Amino acid sequence: MQILAPLSAKPNYRDFAVILVLVTPEGIPMVRERRPNRMPFLKYPGGKRDGDETPEECAAREMEEETGALIDPEKLILLARQDRGTHDFYVFGIKLPELPALKHTGDEGEEVGVYSREGLKMRKDIFPKHLEIGAIARFIYG
């Protein structure tokens, strides 16, 4: 006998991580984590799944924890999905007409900053793996 999950059940995702690229006329919020023995790169807010949340819910939660910005997960656009062997990696984007209220420091001590589109092109301190994702540049500059 086959047991079916109720229609309201969430899909069963394997382990995943996410980043969220938020673009506004005022700029793009990014975070800098300062950890011992690690370069303090600028990164798009993101992280790993918590409990049974969907990738979209995870992206919105990480954005709020790291920057304070409240984002509706149902409005996110999937820019890319990569199979990283042990987990899936999702890249989401959202464009808003104005910059939401932000914190100066994230829940885990991340420094929060807002960077112009043009300014990002010249920065040398962006996390290299984020620079390798062409969908991010297409979303920001496209």
C-alpha angles and dihedrals in degrees: 000000000000117000114210124206114242114264090247093058117113118243115264106248124191117232113304146172128207144196127197125209111203114192122192134161088253093054146271121299114228135169135223118207117202110206130160114268093008132104110248097237125176109247139180110252114268147110146163132319120276117209116316098333122139121245089257092051090048092052093050092046093049091049090053094045094047102036108010092240114141111219129180105235091209090065096056121117118218106231099173144350122201130188104224095183099248095039145004120257119211126195116198131184137194132180117208129187091233139018113265120229109283137197121233092227130030125231091266096043099272115158110235121213138166117225131191120240091243093045091055091058091064099043118110096189102071115123104268096224090056090052090055093062105092093191089069094057091045090052095047100039102017 
